[in-house]
Amino acid sequence: MKLAFVSAATAEARKARAVLAKRYGHVTPAKAEVIVALGGDGFMLETLHRYIGESAPIYGMNRGTVGFMLNEFRQQGLLERIAAAERVVLHPLRMMAETVRGRAVEALAINEVSLLRESRQAAKIRISIDERVRLKELICDGVMVCTPAGSTAYNLSAHGTIIPLGSQILGLTPISAFRPRHWRGALLPAKAEVMFEALEPVKRPISATADFTEVRDIKRVYVAEERKVTLNLLFDPEHNLEERILAEQFFG
């Protein structure tokens, strides 16, 4: 099995990469059958973005802090673990943002697309689903659309719903909503197309971020699942991502 080892910049991750590459051999990611990512959840997200066009699945091992999207790190039996691993298929979100100056920016998000106020002024946002206005005015710090895989990240910290993998659902979650005060968000079918419109975009500037790509002073943002892009992750059966997401809902 041809493996490519990539690592975060930390000393621990780089040491692990050197040890594993010596033990199992190493090829470039373009020639690999499996890409092994060594780091934390942030680095795993970076790796998924960096090799989004590659056909090789990604098997992560935790050399970071939380490691929610990674397997346990062990030097022994790596080839056997990869052979027995379960595959998880993810589709990212595509963000199409338009700024107040007419600039258009597209980006993919594996976790979420989030809108946030840029100043002391609360954001005012209109939300449409499939070209139908569902919320005329949301006054808030921000709002986001997340994938099931991203539902345990920023979405969870904003008190959004955790979404099981394979549910064909996206999460729509407000961030510190002021009006409507008790609106907690919504669950949307994966095929839904979401449009956010900034109300008073000059007085109340808003930024939009798709994972790592930030666009400031937006006028409107379209978000939809990009089914043409497929991401393949590998997990040990005992560390299956679907089980982790389910278990997270019972975590105190």
Salt bridges, closest charged atoms under 4 A:
GLU12 OE2 - ARG63 NH1 3.15
GLU46 OE1 - ARG50 NH2 3.89
GLU72 OE1 - ARG74 NH1 3.60
GLU72 OE1 - HIS239 NE2 3.82
GLU98 OE1 - ARG220 NH1 3.00
GLU106 OE1 - ARG94 NH1 3.18
GLU118 OE1 - ARG216 NH2 3.47
ASP141 OD1 - ARG117 NE 2.63
GLU200 OE2 - LYS124 NZ 3.25
GLU200 OE1 - ARG204 NE 3.11
ASP211 OD2 - HIS49 NE2 2.70
GLU214 OE2 - ARG216 NH1 3.28
GLU225 OE1 - ARG227 NH1 3.12
GLU226 OE1 - ARG94 NE 2.71
ASP236 OD2 - ARG81 NH2 2.60
